[in-house]
Amino acid sequence: MPIVRNLGRAASQLLQSSGCGCGVSLVPVRAIGVSPRQVASDASFHSVTFSESDHPRVLITGGLGQLGVGLAKLLRKRFGKNNVILSDIRKPADNVFYSGPFIFADILDYKNLREIVVNNRITWLFHYSALLSAVGEANVPLARAVNITGLHNVLDIAAEHNLRLFVPSTIGAFGPTSPRDPTPDLCIQRPRTIYGVSKVHAELMGEYYHYRYGLDFRCLRYPGIISADSQPGGGTTDYAVKIFHDAIKTGKFKCYLRPDTRLPMMYIDDCLKATLEVMEAPAESLTMRTYNISAMSFTPEELAQEVQKYVPELQMTYNVDQVRQAIADSWPMNFDDSNARRDWGWKHDYDLPELVTTMFSYLGSDSRIAQAN
């Protein structure tokens, strides 16, 4: 099986976390898991529903990315440390390992993943394992295996064991023919990256499993996620993180997008809050399986003006990267998240001024803020 060996070798070389913090779980490829309705009726497994316990028993796959670690911290505070299991195929840092239960979970190993769900009586599953856009374009077969075959395994196990399943989607699930200002929940998508295509596939498969098998599937389309805990990795929305680092270190920032490029953004605390809220929302309140969520939408020029309130000497220049600019021009300028606000009461806490203040505070520039104030 040279293809399998090559994919496995590529996986070990491409392990990394995304700009939005989603961890990557990469492993040798296996066959797509069996349908949940092909499991024998007398199969010896035990499924515990949420009503049978005081708190959900949670598994987070691909959990060593920024969002996975942050979500585990939030859920452990809410449900108790031992009720939330963080998993990945990478070695966790000491602070993560000792903060609560951690387990090796391989999303392409159907049998192992099923055993984890059964043995730990999992009732909620957050599926963050994915190969993201830049790496996915460099290795499409591997991205197909991780993002699509891995998803199929998770869907089958979740349906078989009556789990509540969360799979994040992305601003990248839209394409150049999508309406951009605003972008509604339901519209033409047609993304042009394997990552975006796999996320549209996840949205539709989750909805299908909900109507076909009764799976409690829930999904949010994340905008660009900003956090002081992550280093910019060169992604299209990462300029909104890098500007803070450069403003503090050098007082200069060169932006790779045009000054008028408007994109929807969100501070990580709002993102994690929305994820927990949609999972806790009563099923009868949800009119759809996938929702847009948004908090703010700004351009590099608008962000720079806000940053200059705290770092007046910031010098902003532009050197447009045509590849990233083309991606940004195909993405929404504003998310219409009115359905989320109506159905389950979504409300963000951070607008642009609060975001900038929080970022500078966490990055250790309190003296600059005090001076500006």
N, C-alpha and C positions, 0 to 999 in steps of 0.2 A: 504494500500500500504506500507507494512513494508520495502520493498526494497528501495523505494523512500525515506522513512524517514531515513533509515540507511545511504544511500548515502549522504543525506543532512547533517546528523550529522557528517559523515566523512569529508565532504567538509569543514565544519567550523573548523575542527581540523587540516586540512592539508594546509591551505592557506599559501603560501610562495612564494618567488621569486627564479628564477633559477640562476645557476652560470653564465649564459650568460645574465641575467637581464630580461628575459622574464617574465612578470607578470602572475599570475595564477588566472583565473576566475572560481570559483567553485560554483555551485548552484544545487538545486534539479533537478532530471532528468525529461524531458518531452519527448513526442513523437517526432520522427524526423519530421522536417518541410515539408510542401507540396512541390511538385516540382514547379519550377518557371513557368512551362507551364500549371499548373493546376489552376492558378489564373484567375478569370473571366476577360474577355476582357474589361468589363466596370467598373473594380475596381476603387474606387475613391482615387487614389494616384497621386502625382505629382513628376516626376523625372526630375532633372535638370542636364544636361550634362555639361562637363567641358567647352565647347564652349560658354555656356550661362552665364558664370560669369568670372570675371577677374582672380580669383584664385579658385583652387579646395576647396571644403568644406570637411574637413577631420575628420574621426572618427577613433580613436585608441582603440581597445578592449584589455583588459588585460594590461592596460597601466601603471600600477604602478610599474612594474619591471624597471630595469635599462635601458633597451633598449627603452621601451615605453616613459619614462620620457625624456630621451635624444633625442628621435626622435621628441617628441612634441616641445621641445625647438628649434630644428633645423627648423622644419616646420613653427613654428610661426614666426621665424625670416625671413623666406622666403615668407610666404603667409599672414602674419598678425595674431595677437594673436587670434582674434575672429573667424578665419576660421579653427581652429584646436581644436577639442574636445577630451580631454583625458577621458577615461572611465575605470571603474573596478567595482567590487562589494565590495571592501574594502574601508575603510576611508582613504583619502589621507592626507599626512603631510601638515602642514600649508603652507610651501613654495611651494608645488605643487598646492594646492588648489587655492592659490592667484596668481599663475603665468599665469592662463588662464582658459578657460571654462573646467569644470569637470562635468561629469554626471554619474549616476549609470546605468550601462548597463550589463544585464544578458544574456550571449550568448545562454543559454538554454531556455530562454523565447522568443520564436520566435515572438510573437505578440509585446512585448515591444521593442525588437530590431528593428523590422520593423517600429514601430512608431517613434523611434529615427531617423532612416534614413530618413523617410518621413518628419517629423516635422522640422528637421534641414537641409534639402535639401543636404544631404551628397552625394558627388560624388567620393571620394576616401575613401577606408576602409583598414586599416592596422590591421590584425588579429593576435595579440600576445597572446591571451588567450590559455593556454595549461597547462596540468599537466605533469611535467617533469619526467625524467627517474627513479630516485630513488623512489620518491613518487608513481609514476605510477606502478612500480613493486610491491609496497606494497599494492596497491588497484587497481587492474586491471579493475574491473567494473566501478569505478569512472573515471579512465583514459579513458576508452572507451566512457563514456558519455561526458566528457569535450572535449576530443581531436577529437572525430569522430562525435558524434551527434551535438556538437557545431559548428564544421566545416560545416556540412551539412546545418545548419541554415544560416550560413553566406554565403555559396555558393548560396543558393536559393534566399536570399534577394539581394545579389549582382547582380545575373542574372536578377531578376525581375525588379530592378531599374537601370540597366545599369551602375553599379559602376565599377571603376577600383579597383581591389582587390589585395592586397599584403598579402601573407602568408609565413612566414619564414620557411625554413627547416633547416637541421642540419647535421653536420658531423656524427651524430648518425644514419642517414638514411642508412648508409652502414653497411655491416656485414663482417664476417670473410672470406667469399668467394669473396668479392669484390677485384678488383685490387687495390693495396695500394700505389704504387709509380711509376707514379702518378695515381690518381683516376680520370677518365674522367667524363664528365657530364652524359653520357649514358653508363651504365654497369650493371651487376648483383648487387643487393643491399642486400636483405635478412637480415635485422637487427634482433637482438634477444632481443630487449626490446619493450614493448608496446608503448613507446614514439617514438622509431625509426619506428616501424610498422605504427603508426598513421601518421607520417610525410611522409612516402612513399605513404600512402593512400591519404594524402592531395595533394601531387605532382600530382598523377595520376587523382584524381577527378578534380583538377583545370584544368588540360590539357583536360580532357573529357568535362567539361563545356565550355571550350574555343571553342572546335570544334563542340560540340553539340548545344550550345546556344549562341555562340559568346561572352562569358564572357571575359573581359579583365583581365585575371588572370596573375599575375607575382610573381615569387618565387625565392629566393636566398638560397642556402645552406651555412649557416654560419659555419666557422671553430670555434675553441676555441676563445672566445672573452675576452679580457683583459682590465680592467679599474681600475683606482685608486679610483673610487667612490664606488666600491662594496667590501664587505668583502668576503674572501674565504669561501665557504660553503661545502667543502669536495667533490666536483665533480672531475671528472677525470682530467680535464684541470686546476683546481683551484690552483695547485701547482705553476703555472706561475704567480699567483697573491700573494699567500702566501709568496713566497720567498722574496718579497720586504718588506712586513710587518716584517717578522722575521729578515731580514738583518738589518733593522733600529733599531728594539727593542733589539735584543739579539746578533746579529752578528753570529747566528747559524741557519741552516735550515736542517731539516730532510725530504728528499723527498720520497714519497711513490711509485714512478715509477723508473724503471731502468734508469741509466744515459744515455743510448743510445736510449731511447724511443722518436722517432721523431713524432711530430704531427703538423698539420697546425694551425697557430694562427693569430690573427688580433687584432689591437688596436681598441677600440670602435669607435673612430672618423672615421676611415676608414669604419667600418661596417655601421654606420649611413649614411655616404656619399654615399656608394654603394647603400643603400636602396633607397635614394632619387633619385639617378641617374637612376636606373632601372625603377623607376616609371615615371620619366620625359622623358625617352627614347621614340622616335617615334615608334609607333606600328609596322611600316613596317621594322624597323631595327632589330626586335627580331625574331630570327630563332627558338627559343624554349621558353617554358614557365618557365622552372626551370634551373638556372645557378649555377655552383660552383663559389665562389669568394674566393680569397686567397691573403695574403700579405707576409707571411713569414712562414717558417717551421723550428723548432729547437728542440733540445733535452734538458733535464734538465742540462746536463753537459755544453752544449753551453751557455745556459742562465746563469748558475752560473759563467762562465768565464767572461761574459759581466758585470754581477753584481759586480764582484770582482774588476773591474776597478774603481768603485765608493766606494765599501766597501771592501778594500783589506783583512781585517781580517775575512771575511765571512768563516765560517767552514761548508762545505757541506757534509752531510752523507746521506746514503740511507737505508731505511727500507721498502722493497717492499710490497705493499698491493696487494695480488694475485687477488682479485676481480677487483680492478681498473686497474691493469696491464692487465688482460684478456680483459677488455673493450678497453683499449688503443691499444692492439695488434690486435683488430678486426677493428679498425678505419683506415682511410687513413693516410699515412705518408706525402703525398703531394697532394694538390688539383691541378688538371689541370683546370685552369680558362681561357684558351685561347679563348673560345667562347665569354665570357663576355668582354674580352679585344678587341676582333674583332668587335662584334656586336654593343656595346654601349659605347665603349671607356673606360672601367673600368681600373683604374690605382691607385694603393695604394700609400699612402704617408709615411707610417711608416714601416721601416725595424727594425731588432732587436736592433741596436744601438740607433735609435731614440726612440723606445719603452722604453728602459731602462732609458734613460735620462728623458723622459716625466714622467714615473712612479715615479722616485725619486723626481722629481721637485714637482709633485702634492702631494706626501706624506710628504712633509715638510722636506726633507733632503738636502736642498740647501747648508747647511754648509758642508755636506759630499762631495757634488759635487764640491764645491769650493775648498775644501781641496785636492780632487783627481786631479782637474785640475791644 
